[in-house]
Amino acid sequence: MARSDKYTQKKSPFWLIVLSLFFLCIASAASIYYYARSQIVIEAPKENLGEKIIITLPTGKNIYTFENLIIEENGKLLYKGERSTLDLTGGVVVYENWE
């Protein structure tokens, strides 16, 4: 050992340990985040829409819909969709499988 080595300060591993722990925490947080995100699955409930039907209107137009979306109120045939209600009075309902 030389005389100059005696008086020079040795580098402490403090900053190396701090940086290693910091990166380890970030890596573990990221891995837990992605693991938890893959475990949470939100599925919409399945709706029973009934049989497929075709309604032929007096004007000759056809409406393709499902049986449970058609209701009858006060002698009127109504289509109640998610956002709208249509009056289908006078239409002929045919139970037919359409594509």
C-alpha positions in Angstrom: 0.0 0.0 0.0 1.4 3.4 -1.0 1.4 6.4 1.3 -1.1 8.2 -0.8 -3.6 5.4 -0.5 -3.7 5.9 3.2 -5.0 9.4 2.9 -7.5 9.1 0.0 -11.1 8.6 0.9 -12.6 5.3 -0.1 -15.9 5.6 -1.9 -18.7 4.3 0.3 -21.3 2.0 -1.3 -24.2 4.1 0.2 -25.3 5.7 -3.1 -25.0 2.4 -4.9 -27.3 0.7 -2.3 -29.8 3.6 -2.4 -30.0 3.6 -6.2 -30.4 -0.2 -6.3 -33.2 -0.1 -3.8 -34.9 2.7 -5.7 -34.8 0.8 -9.0 -35.9 -2.4 -7.2 -39.0 -0.6 -5.8 -39.9 0.9 -9.2 -39.5 -2.5 -10.9 -41.6 -4.3 -8.2 -44.3 -1.6 -8.4 -44.5 -1.9 -12.2 -44.7 -5.7 -12.1 -47.5 -5.6 -9.4 -49.4 -3.0 -11.5 -49.3 -5.1 -14.7 -50.1 -8.3 -12.8 -53.1 -6.8 -11.0 -54.3 -5.3 -14.3 -54.3 -8.6 -16.0 -56.2 -10.2 -13.1 -59.1 -7.7 -13.1 -61.6 -8.6 -15.9 -64.9 -6.8 -16.2 -67.5 -8.6 -18.3 -70.9 -7.3 -19.2 -73.9 -9.4 -18.3 -75.4 -11.4 -21.1 -78.8 -10.2 -22.2 -81.5 -12.6 -23.4 -82.9 -10.8 -26.4 -85.2 -13.6 -27.5 -85.8 -15.0 -30.9 -84.9 -13.1 -34.1 -87.9 -11.6 -35.8 -88.6 -9.5 -39.0 -91.3 -6.9 -38.9 -92.7 -5.9 -42.3 -94.3 -2.4 -42.1 -97.2 -1.3 -44.3 -94.8 0.8 -46.3 -92.9 -2.3 -47.4 -89.8 -1.8 -45.3 -88.4 -4.5 -43.1 -87.1 -4.2 -39.5 -84.8 -6.9 -38.2 -84.8 -7.1 -34.4 -85.3 -9.4 -31.4 -88.5 -10.6 -29.8 -87.8 -9.1 -26.3 -87.3 -5.6 -27.7 -90.9 -5.5 -29.1 -93.7 -4.7 -26.6 -97.4 -4.1 -27.0 -98.9 -1.2 -25.1 -102.5 0.1 -25.5 -103.0 -1.9 -28.7 -99.8 -0.4 -30.3 -96.8 -2.4 -31.3 -93.6 -0.6 -30.0 -89.9 -1.1 -30.5 -88.1 -0.1 -27.3 -84.4 0.1 -28.0 -81.6 1.4 -25.8 -82.1 5.0 -26.8 -85.3 5.2 -28.8 -88.9 4.0 -29.0 -90.5 3.4 -32.5 -94.1 2.9 -33.3 -94.5 -0.2 -35.4 -98.3 -0.4 -35.4 -99.7 -2.1 -38.5 -96.5 -4.2 -39.0 -96.6 -7.9 -39.5 -94.2 -9.9 -37.2 -92.5 -12.9 -38.8 -90.3 -15.2 -36.7 -87.4 -15.9 -39.0 -83.7 -16.4 -38.4 -81.9 -13.6 -40.2 -78.2 -13.0 -40.6 
